[in-house]
C-alpha cells in the first residue's frame, strides 16, 4: 500500500468497509466538512484506523507525515 502523501488521502482511500468507516466518522459529508475546518482530523482518523487494523506501517507513516502538526497540537 502506498502511504506517501497522506495529507492528500483520507480513510476513504484505504478502506471501503462501511462498518469500519462508520466507527471512525459520522458521515462522509460531515467528515469532509469538518476536515476543511480541522485538517488534523485526517491524521486522527488514520491513526485510529491504523490502530484498529494493527497496521504499524500506516501508523508510523501518519505520525511521520503529521509530526509537526501533532506536536503543535499537543503543546497547545
Gaussian input, Z-matrix of N, CA and C with variables (Angstrom, degrees):
# hf/3-21g

backbone

0 1
 N
 C     1     B1
 C     2     B2     1     A1
 N     3     B3     2     A2     1     D1
 C     4     B4     3     A3     2     D2
 C     5     B5     4     A4     3     D3
 N     6     B6     5     A5     4     D4
 C     7     B7     6     A6     5     D5
 C     8     B8     7     A7     6     D6
 N     9     B9     8     A8     7     D7
 C    10    B10     9     A9     8     D8
 C    11    B11    10    A10     9     D9
 N    12    B12    11    A11    10    D10
 C    13    B13    12    A12    11    D11
 C    14    B14    13    A13    12    D12
 N    15    B15    14    A14    13    D13
 C    16    B16    15    A15    14    D14
 C    17    B17    16    A16    15    D15
 N    18    B18    17    A17    16    D16
 C    19    B19    18    A18    17    D17
 C    20    B20    19    A19    18    D18
 N    21    B21    20    A20    19    D19
 C    22    B22    21    A21    20    D20
 C    23    B23    22    A22    21    D21
 N    24    B24    23    A23    22    D22
 C    25    B25    24    A24    23    D23
 C    26    B26    25    A25    24    D24
 N    27    B27    26    A26    25    D25
 C    28    B28    27    A27    26    D26
 C    29    B29    28    A28    27    D27
 N    30    B30    29    A29    28    D28
 C    31    B31    30    A30    29    D29
 C    32    B32    31    A31    30    D30
 N    33    B33    32    A32    31    D31
 C    34    B34    33    A33    32    D32
 C    35    B35    34    A34    33    D33
 N    36    B36    35    A35    34    D34
 C    37    B37    36    A36    35    D35
 C    38    B38    37    A37    36    D36
 N    39    B39    38    A38    37    D37
 C    40    B40    39    A39    38    D38
 C    41    B41    40    A40    39    D39
 N    42    B42    41    A41    40    D40
 C    43    B43    42    A42    41    D41
 C    44    B44    43    A43    42    D42
 N    45    B45    44    A44    43    D43
 C    46    B46    45    A45    44    D44
 C    47    B47    46    A46    45    D45
 N    48    B48    47    A47    46    D46
 C    49    B49    48    A48    47    D47
 C    50    B50    49    A49    48    D48
 N    51    B51    50    A50    49    D49
 C    52    B52    51    A51    50    D50
 C    53    B53    52    A52    51    D51
 N    54    B54    53    A53    52    D52
 C    55    B55    54    A54    53    D53
 C    56    B56    55    A55    54    D54
 N    57    B57    56    A56    55    D55
 C    58    B58    57    A57    56    D56
 C    59    B59    58    A58    57    D57
 N    60    B60    59    A59    58    D58
 C    61    B61    60    A60    59    D59
 C    62    B62    61    A61    60    D60
 N    63    B63    62    A62    61    D61
 C    64    B64    63    A63    62    D62
 C    65    B65    64    A64    63    D63
 N    66    B66    65    A65    64    D64
 C    67    B67    66    A66    65    D65
 C    68    B68    67    A67    66    D66
 N    69    B69    68    A68    67    D67
 C    70    B70    69    A69    68    D68
 C    71    B71    70    A70    69    D69
 N    72    B72    71    A71    70    D70
 C    73    B73    72    A72    71    D71
 C    74    B74    73    A73    72    D72
 N    75    B75    74    A74    73    D73
 C    76    B76    75    A75    74    D74
 C    77    B77    76    A76    75    D75
 N    78    B78    77    A77    76    D76
 C    79    B79    78    A78    77    D77
 C    80    B80    79    A79    78    D78
 N    81    B81    80    A80    79    D79
 C    82    B82    81    A81    80    D80
 C    83    B83    82    A82    81    D81
 N    84    B84    83    A83    82    D82
 C    85    B85    84    A84    83    D83
 C    86    B86    85    A85    84    D84
 N    87    B87    86    A86    85    D85
 C    88    B88    87    A87    86    D86
 C    89    B89    88    A88    87    D87
 N    90    B90    89    A89    88    D88
 C    91    B91    90    A90    89    D89
 C    92    B92    91    A91    90    D90
 N    93    B93    92    A92    91    D91
 C    94    B94    93    A93    92    D92
 C    95    B95    94    A94    93    D93
 N    96    B96    95    A95    94    D94
 C    97    B97    96    A96    95    D95
 C    98    B98    97    A97    96    D96
 N    99    B99    98    A98    97    D97
 C   100   B100    99    A99    98    D98
 C   101   B101   100   A100    99    D99
 N   102   B102   101   A101   100   D100
 C   103   B103   102   A102   101   D101
 C   104   B104   103   A103   102   D102
 N   105   B105   104   A104   103   D103
 C   106   B106   105   A105   104   D104
 C   107   B107   106   A106   105   D105
 N   108   B108   107   A107   106   D106
 C   109   B109   108   A108   107   D107
 C   110   B110   109   A109   108   D108
 N   111   B111   110   A110   109   D109
 C   112   B112   111   A111   110   D110
 C   113   B113   112   A112   111   D111
 N   114   B114   113   A113   112   D112
 C   115   B115   114   A114   113   D113
 C   116   B116   115   A115   114   D114
 N   117   B117   116   A116   115   D115
 C   118   B118   117   A117   116   D116
 C   119   B119   118   A118   117   D117
 N   120   B120   119   A119   118   D118
 C   121   B121   120   A120   119   D119
 C   122   B122   121   A121   120   D120
 N   123   B123   122   A122   121   D121
 C   124   B124   123   A123   122   D122
 C   125   B125   124   A124   123   D123
 N   126   B126   125   A125   124   D124
 C   127   B127   126   A126   125   D125
 C   128   B128   127   A127   126   D126
 N   129   B129   128   A128   127   D127
 C   130   B130   129   A129   128   D128
 C   131   B131   130   A130   129   D129
 N   132   B132   131   A131   130   D130
 C   133   B133   132   A132   131   D131
 C   134   B134   133   A133   132   D132
 N   135   B135   134   A134   133   D133
 C   136   B136   135   A135   134   D134
 C   137   B137   136   A136   135   D135
 N   138   B138   137   A137   136   D136
 C   139   B139   138   A138   137   D137
 C   140   B140   139   A139   138   D138
 N   141   B141   140   A140   139   D139
 C   142   B142   141   A141   140   D140
 C   143   B143   142   A142   141   D141
 N   144   B144   143   A143   142   D142
 C   145   B145   144   A144   143   D143
 C   146   B146   145   A145   144   D144
 N   147   B147   146   A146   145   D145
 C   148   B148   147   A147   146   D146
 C   149   B149   148   A148   147   D147
 N   150   B150   149   A149   148   D148
 C   151   B151   150   A150   149   D149
 C   152   B152   151   A151   150   D150
 N   153   B153   152   A152   151   D151
 C   154   B154   153   A153   152   D152
 C   155   B155   154   A154   153   D153
 N   156   B156   155   A155   154   D154
 C   157   B157   156   A156   155   D155
 C   158   B158   157   A157   156   D156
 N   159   B159   158   A158   157   D157
 C   160   B160   159   A159   158   D158
 C   161   B161   160   A160   159   D159
 N   162   B162   161   A161   160   D160
 C   163   B163   162   A162   161   D161
 C   164   B164   163   A163   162   D162
 N   165   B165   164   A164   163   D163
 C   166   B166   165   A165   164   D164
 C   167   B167   166   A166   165   D165
 N   168   B168   167   A167   166   D166
 C   169   B169   168   A168   167   D167
 C   170   B170   169   A169   168   D168
 N   171   B171   170   A170   169   D169
 C   172   B172   171   A171   170   D170
 C   173   B173   172   A172   171   D171
 N   174   B174   173   A173   172   D172
 C   175   B175   174   A174   173   D173
 C   176   B176   175   A175   174   D174
 N   177   B177   176   A176   175   D175
 C   178   B178   177   A177   176   D176
 C   179   B179   178   A178   177   D177
 N   180   B180   179   A179   178   D178
 C   181   B181   180   A180   179   D179
 C   182   B182   181   A181   180   D180
 N   183   B183   182   A182   181   D181
 C   184   B184   183   A183   182   D182
 C   185   B185   184   A184   183   D183
 N   186   B186   185   A185   184   D184
 C   187   B187   186   A186   185   D185
 C   188   B188   187   A187   186   D186
 N   189   B189   188   A188   187   D187
 C   190   B190   189   A189   188   D188
 C   191   B191   190   A190   189   D189
 N   192   B192   191   A191   190   D190
 C   193   B193   192   A192   191   D191
 C   194   B194   193   A193   192   D192
 N   195   B195   194   A194   193   D193
 C   196   B196   195   A195   194   D194
 C   197   B197   196   A196   195   D195
 N   198   B198   197   A197   196   D196
 C   199   B199   198   A198   197   D197
 C   200   B200   199   A199   198   D198
 N   201   B201   200   A200   199   D199
 C   202   B202   201   A201   200   D200
 C   203   B203   202   A202   201   D201
 N   204   B204   203   A203   202   D202
 C   205   B205   204   A204   203   D203
 C   206   B206   205   A205   204   D204
 N   207   B207   206   A206   205   D205
 C   208   B208   207   A207   206   D206
 C   209   B209   208   A208   207   D207
 N   210   B210   209   A209   208   D208
 C   211   B211   210   A210   209   D209
 C   212   B212   211   A211   210   D210
 N   213   B213   212   A212   211   D211
 C   214   B214   213   A213   212   D212
 C   215   B215   214   A214   213   D213
 N   216   B216   215   A215   214   D214
 C   217   B217   216   A216   215   D215
 C   218   B218   217   A217   216   D216
 N   219   B219   218   A218   217   D217
 C   220   B220   219   A219   218   D218
 C   221   B221   220   A220   219   D219
 N   222   B222   221   A221   220   D220
 C   223   B223   222   A222   221   D221
 C   224   B224   223   A223   222   D222
 N   225   B225   224   A224   223   D223
 C   226   B226   225   A225   224   D224
 C   227   B227   226   A226   225   D225

   B1=1.4607
   B2=1.5215
   B3=1.3132
   B4=1.4576
   B5=1.5277
   B6=1.3273
   B7=1.4578
   B8=1.5206
   B9=1.3220
   B10=1.4614
   B11=1.5283
   B12=1.3143
   B13=1.4630
   B14=1.5297
   B15=1.3231
   B16=1.4661
   B17=1.5240
   B18=1.3071
   B19=1.4646
   B20=1.5269
   B21=1.3221
   B22=1.4637
   B23=1.5213
   B24=1.3262
   B25=1.4634
   B26=1.5205
   B27=1.3083
   B28=1.4644
   B29=1.5263
   B30=1.3043
   B31=1.4506
   B32=1.5238
   B33=1.3204
   B34=1.4673
   B35=1.5234
   B36=1.3267
   B37=1.4657
   B38=1.5298
   B39=1.3286
   B40=1.4569
   B41=1.5198
   B42=1.3033
   B43=1.4652
   B44=1.5263
   B45=1.3247
   B46=1.4656
   B47=1.5260
   B48=1.3242
   B49=1.4606
   B50=1.5313
   B51=1.3245
   B52=1.4612
   B53=1.5241
   B54=1.3060
   B55=1.4666
   B56=1.5278
   B57=1.3094
   B58=1.4713
   B59=1.5255
   B60=1.3131
   B61=1.4598
   B62=1.5283
   B63=1.3142
   B64=1.4687
   B65=1.5205
   B66=1.3229
   B67=1.4611
   B68=1.5287
   B69=1.3250
   B70=1.4572
   B71=1.5268
   B72=1.3118
   B73=1.4684
   B74=1.5260
   B75=1.3214
   B76=1.4629
   B77=1.5206
   B78=1.3151
   B79=1.4569
   B80=1.5205
   B81=1.3151
   B82=1.4623
   B83=1.5305
   B84=1.3151
   B85=1.4552
   B86=1.5322
   B87=1.3334
   B88=1.4667
   B89=1.5271
   B90=1.3271
   B91=1.4537
   B92=1.5256
   B93=1.3239
   B94=1.4648
   B95=1.5356
   B96=1.3140
   B97=1.4656
   B98=1.5284
   B99=1.3306
   B100=1.4640
   B101=1.5206
   B102=1.3113
   B103=1.4584
   B104=1.5306
   B105=1.3126
   B106=1.4674
   B107=1.5224
   B108=1.3232
   B109=1.4592
   B110=1.5240
   B111=1.3107
   B112=1.4625
   B113=1.5269
   B114=1.3439
   B115=1.4678
   B116=1.5317
   B117=1.3341
   B118=1.4647
   B119=1.5197
   B120=1.3125
   B121=1.4587
   B122=1.5194
   B123=1.3146
   B124=1.4599
   B125=1.5224
   B126=1.3157
   B127=1.4666
   B128=1.5219
   B129=1.3168
   B130=1.4643
   B131=1.5337
   B132=1.3169
   B133=1.4686
   B134=1.5295
   B135=1.3219
   B136=1.4669
   B137=1.5242
   B138=1.3230
   B139=1.4632
   B140=1.5249
   B141=1.3093
   B142=1.4689
   B143=1.5289
   B144=1.3197
   B145=1.4683
   B146=1.5283
   B147=1.3083
   B148=1.4697
   B149=1.5232
   B150=1.3146
   B151=1.4615
   B152=1.5295
   B153=1.3219
   B154=1.4759
   B155=1.5248
   B156=1.3296
   B157=1.4568
   B158=1.5251
   B159=1.3254
   B160=1.4714
   B161=1.5281
   B162=1.3282
   B163=1.4621
   B164=1.5232
   B165=1.3303
   B166=1.4560
   B167=1.5227
   B168=1.3221
   B169=1.4702
   B170=1.5301
   B171=1.3151
   B172=1.4593
   B173=1.5228
   B174=1.3010
   B175=1.4620
   B176=1.5253
   B177=1.3087
   B178=1.4580
   B179=1.5240
   B180=1.3172
   B181=1.4702
   B182=1.5237
   B183=1.3299
   B184=1.4656
   B185=1.5234
   B186=1.3218
   B187=1.4641
   B188=1.5209
   B189=1.3010
   B190=1.4636
   B191=1.5270
   B192=1.3126
   B193=1.4598
   B194=1.5320
   B195=1.3135
   B196=1.4618
   B197=1.5287
   B198=1.3127
   B199=1.4663
   B200=1.5290
   B201=1.3007
   B202=1.4700
   B203=1.5268
   B204=1.3148
   B205=1.4610
   B206=1.5246
   B207=1.3403
   B208=1.4648
   B209=1.5230
   B210=1.3253
   B211=1.4677
   B212=1.5272
   B213=1.3235
   B214=1.4679
   B215=1.5268
   B216=1.3183
   B217=1.4607
   B218=1.5229
   B219=1.3204
   B220=1.4631
   B221=1.5178
   B222=1.3211
   B223=1.4648
   B224=1.5225
   B225=1.3171
   B226=1.4722
   B227=1.5005
   A1=108.01
   A2=115.24
   A3=121.54
   A4=109.57
   A5=115.74
   A6=120.69
   A7=112.32
   A8=116.57
   A9=119.26
   A10=109.17
   A11=114.98
   A12=121.66
   A13=112.82
   A14=116.85
   A15=121.25
   A16=113.62
   A17=117.04
   A18=119.21
   A19=111.43
   A20=116.18
   A21=120.55
   A22=112.02
   A23=116.40
   A24=121.41
   A25=108.00
   A26=116.12
   A27=120.90
   A28=109.08
   A29=115.52
   A30=121.78
   A31=110.89
   A32=116.90
   A33=121.09
   A34=112.44
   A35=116.98
   A36=120.54
   A37=111.89
   A38=116.63
   A39=120.54
   A40=114.69
   A41=116.83
   A42=119.50
   A43=109.85
   A44=115.31
   A45=119.29
   A46=111.40
   A47=116.40
   A48=122.21
   A49=108.41
   A50=115.81
   A51=120.25
   A52=113.56
   A53=118.14
   A54=119.63
   A55=110.91
   A56=117.11
   A57=120.73
   A58=109.31
   A59=116.65
   A60=120.44
   A61=110.42
   A62=117.35
   A63=120.56
   A64=112.31
   A65=117.68
   A66=120.79
   A67=111.25
   A68=116.83
   A69=121.34
   A70=114.08
   A71=116.83
   A72=120.34
   A73=109.57
   A74=115.86
   A75=120.45
   A76=110.13
   A77=115.59
   A78=121.01
   A79=107.67
   A80=116.02
   A81=120.47
   A82=110.19
   A83=116.58
   A84=120.84
   A85=110.93
   A86=116.85
   A87=120.82
   A88=110.77
   A89=116.61
   A90=120.56
   A91=110.37
   A92=117.37
   A93=119.93
   A94=111.87
   A95=117.93
   A96=120.44
   A97=110.00
   A98=115.93
   A99=120.19
   A100=111.42
   A101=116.43
   A102=121.33
   A103=111.35
   A104=116.99
   A105=120.26
   A106=111.43
   A107=116.98
   A108=121.67
   A109=112.47
   A110=117.03
   A111=122.10
   A112=109.14
   A113=117.36
   A114=121.09
   A115=114.38
   A116=117.92
   A117=119.65
   A118=113.06
   A119=117.23
   A120=120.55
   A121=109.81
   A122=116.39
   A123=120.71
   A124=110.88
   A125=116.53
   A126=120.19
   A127=110.31
   A128=116.80
   A129=120.22
   A130=112.06
   A131=116.76
   A132=120.63
   A133=110.00
   A134=117.24
   A135=119.68
   A136=111.53
   A137=117.64
   A138=120.57
   A139=109.97
   A140=116.71
   A141=120.31
   A142=110.85
   A143=116.26
   A144=120.27
   A145=110.57
   A146=117.29
   A147=121.00
   A148=110.44
   A149=117.16
   A150=120.75
   A151=111.32
   A152=117.01
   A153=121.33
   A154=111.55
   A155=115.24
   A156=120.44
   A157=112.78
   A158=115.83
   A159=121.84
   A160=111.16
   A161=115.49
   A162=122.01
   A163=108.80
   A164=115.64
   A165=120.93
   A166=112.60
   A167=116.88
   A168=120.01
   A169=110.69
   A170=117.10
   A171=120.80
   A172=110.13
   A173=117.37
   A174=121.43
   A175=110.86
   A176=117.06
   A177=120.30
   A178=111.52
   A179=117.42
   A180=120.58
   A181=110.62
   A182=117.54
   A183=120.76
   A184=109.70
   A185=116.59
   A186=119.96
   A187=111.57
   A188=116.94
   A189=121.10
   A190=111.55
   A191=116.62
   A192=120.59
   A193=113.28
   A194=117.14
   A195=121.62
   A196=111.84
   A197=117.33
   A198=121.74
   A199=112.56
   A200=117.88
   A201=121.18
   A202=111.40
   A203=116.74
   A204=120.72
   A205=112.08
   A206=116.23
   A207=120.03
   A208=111.35
   A209=116.62
   A210=120.18
   A211=110.50
   A212=116.64
   A213=120.30
   A214=111.07
   A215=116.41
   A216=120.86
   A217=111.17
   A218=116.53
   A219=120.54
   A220=113.04
   A221=116.61
   A222=120.68
   A223=112.97
   A224=117.25
   A225=120.06
   A226=111.14
   D1=143.08
   D2=-179.33
   D3=-90.34
   D4=111.93
   D5=179.74
   D6=-105.35
   D7=18.53
   D8=176.24
   D9=-79.75
   D10=154.13
   D11=173.91
   D12=55.42
   D13=48.00
   D14=-177.22
   D15=-66.25
   D16=-18.94
   D17=179.01
   D18=-69.86
   D19=-14.32
   D20=176.84
   D21=-109.63
   D22=14.50
   D23=177.96
   D24=-127.39
   D25=159.76
   D26=178.70
   D27=-134.20
   D28=-179.21
   D29=177.14
   D30=-54.63
   D31=-30.66
   D32=-178.09
   D33=-70.54
   D34=-15.37
   D35=175.14
   D36=-83.53
   D37=-16.42
   D38=-174.68
   D39=-115.25
   D40=-17.21
   D41=-173.78
   D42=-141.90
   D43=136.63
   D44=174.13
   D45=-122.11
   D46=9.99
   D47=177.07
   D48=-81.52
   D49=107.50
   D50=-175.28
   D51=-59.12
   D52=-35.14
   D53=-179.59
   D54=-67.11
   D55=-37.55
   D56=177.44
   D57=-68.52
   D58=-46.82
   D59=-179.97
   D60=-60.92
   D61=-40.43
   D62=179.21
   D63=-64.90
   D64=-25.31
   D65=174.95
   D66=-73.46
   D67=-21.77
   D68=-173.88
   D69=-101.68
   D70=-33.21
   D71=-178.08
   D72=-135.54
   D73=154.09
   D74=-179.46
   D75=-70.20
   D76=-53.16
   D77=176.64
   D78=-155.49
   D79=160.55
   D80=-179.65
   D81=-61.46
   D82=-43.48
   D83=-179.07
   D84=-62.92
   D85=-46.35
   D86=178.86
   D87=-63.47
   D88=-40.83
   D89=-179.01
   D90=-59.77
   D91=-50.29
   D92=-177.62
   D93=-68.80
   D94=-33.14
   D95=175.16
   D96=-65.63
   D97=-47.23
   D98=-179.59
   D99=-66.19
   D100=-33.30
   D101=179.80
   D102=-62.85
   D103=-34.49
   D104=177.23
   D105=-63.41
   D106=-37.32
   D107=-179.36
   D108=-83.92
   D109=-29.36
   D110=-173.65
   D111=-139.66
   D112=81.02
   D113=-175.88
   D114=-57.71
   D115=-26.39
   D116=179.34
   D117=-69.66
   D118=-12.12
   D119=174.68
   D120=-54.74
   D121=-38.40
   D122=179.61
   D123=-59.10
   D124=-46.05
   D125=179.74
   D126=-61.29
   D127=-45.17
   D128=-178.24
   D129=-63.61
   D130=-40.91
   D131=178.59
   D132=-66.47
   D133=-43.48
   D134=179.55
   D135=-66.42
   D136=-37.22
   D137=176.48
   D138=-63.17
   D139=-46.12
   D140=179.38
   D141=-61.60
   D142=-42.09
   D143=177.96
   D144=-63.38
   D145=-44.60
   D146=179.27
   D147=-60.77
   D148=-41.20
   D149=178.83
   D150=-67.65
   D151=-41.16
   D152=179.22
   D153=-61.12
   D154=-37.74
   D155=-174.98
   D156=-99.06
   D157=5.09
   D158=179.81
   D159=55.61
   D160=41.27
   D161=-178.50
   D162=-99.99
   D163=88.06
   D164=-177.10
   D165=-65.69
   D166=-30.98
   D167=179.67
   D168=-65.45
   D169=-44.90
   D170=177.20
   D171=-66.07
   D172=-43.45
   D173=-179.42
   D174=-57.43
   D175=-47.10
   D176=179.79
   D177=-66.83
   D178=-37.40
   D179=178.87
   D180=-63.91
   D181=-43.19
   D182=179.19
   D183=-63.58
   D184=-48.42
   D185=-178.44
   D186=-62.34
   D187=-34.56
   D188=178.99
   D189=-72.26
   D190=-48.33
   D191=-175.37
   D192=-73.73
   D193=-24.02
   D194=178.14
   D195=-108.96
   D196=17.81
   D197=-172.95
   D198=-54.05
   D199=-53.51
   D200=-177.00
   D201=-61.33
   D202=-44.36
   D203=-178.33
   D204=-66.29
   D205=-41.60
   D206=179.25
   D207=-67.03
   D208=-39.81
   D209=177.74
   D210=-64.94
   D211=-42.76
   D212=178.77
   D213=-62.20
   D214=-40.76
   D215=178.59
   D216=-63.80
   D217=-40.57
   D218=-179.49
   D219=-70.65
   D220=-19.71
   D221=-179.80
   D222=-93.07
   D223=-0.43
   D224=-179.97
   D225=-76.58

